[in-house]
Amino acid sequence: MDELLQIKEEALSKIDSCTTLKDLNDLRVFYLGKKGPMQAAMKSMKNMPKDQRATFGQVSNKVKQDITKAIEDKKVQLEEEAIINKIKNETIDIALPSQQLPVGTIHPLTMVKEQLEDLFVGMGYTVAEGPEVETDHFNFELMNIPKDHPARDMQDTFYIDENLLMRTHTSPVQAHVLLAAKGEGPIKVICPGKTYRRDDDDATHSHQFSQCEGLVIGKNITMADLTGTLELFAKKMFGEKREIRLRPSYFPFTEPSVEVDISCFNCDGKGCAMCKGTGWIEVLGAGMVNPRVLEMCGFDSEEYQGFAFGIGLERVAMLKYGIDNIRDFYSDDLRFLNQFARKD
Ligand code: FA5
């Protein structure tokens, strides 16, 4: 009996001073397992006089229960402590100064592209996409520029093979959109995207640049609709006071074709270095869609007319933000890019 009580006391004291769940488990295995002191004491029971056996049994059961309970209580206590410690260590000190993570900025070309998308989507246009690797058929033939046509020289081309090329303008998307419409108008799309030409790189030209195509097809579309649309574009992109001027030009896919100038926002049309003293800055090409293009793309040109325009995105961004070298767009120079921090 004394031995039992001694075991109990020793066990309870060890359990009490135990600090980890692992040590506690070791104590459980030791005191309640088959090779422990309790089991050894129980073995001596068979040599006891019968009348003592029952009492011994009861006491040993009670000792076992007490040790088991003490272990369970301690387990709950240690688990709670572990959770409290974990929470303590995870506490966020909101008074600590925050880490300044570098935040990227939006690229000026993306900015202009998004501004154009906002403007035209607001006027009911949808945004179309086309492949940058294009077939000769779409880039030239369907744009009314057959092989050996002198207009091919207007756009020096990166050919991949005889029939595949890097698109020289976003105009082939017109053909994709028209063909998909299967002769049924109306159509109102813009298509911003990358374009490629074998131009020598200089301050205003790059072998890879971006354009935004616009195409509107309907039953009573006139040059006045084109003029009104471009006027709105000029005012929204460059300021309410801007005016536009159309000069006759030539594109095989539009007839008539125009070159569009915007009154210089730097000098208000008086003449300065930016507009080379003329008061006007050229920003895009446009015109009424050539009936031949409509016919080749499955539209009845007696029934449908439309206009198209092609805006040089770098040109717009350069004018709007006073950038004087087109290479700045592609140089990844953070001093340049950081000037266009997101304001939203
Ligand atoms: C065209 O590419 C016609 N597809 C535009 C068009 C569309 C006319 C629909 C009528 C109807 P152009 O070759 O002029 O036109 O190019 C249009 C604009 O792209 C130019 O005004 C210029 O801003 C820009 N651009 C042309 N070549 C380069 C270049 N190498 N680097 C940077 N921008 C260029």
Boltz pocket constraint, residues with backbone or C-beta under 6 A from the ligand:
constraints:
  - pocket:
      binder: B
      contacts: [[A, 154], [A, 168], [A, 169], [A, 170], [A, 171], [A, 197], [A, 199], [A, 204], [A, 205], [A, 206], [A, 207], [A, 208], [A, 209], [A, 210], [A, 211], [A, 213], [A, 214], [A, 251], [A, 254], [A, 257], [A, 258], [A, 282], [A, 283], [A, 284], [A, 285], [A, 286], [A, 287], [A, 308], [A, 309], [A, 310], [A, 311], [A, 312], [A, 313], [A, 314], [A, 315]]
      max_distance: 6.0
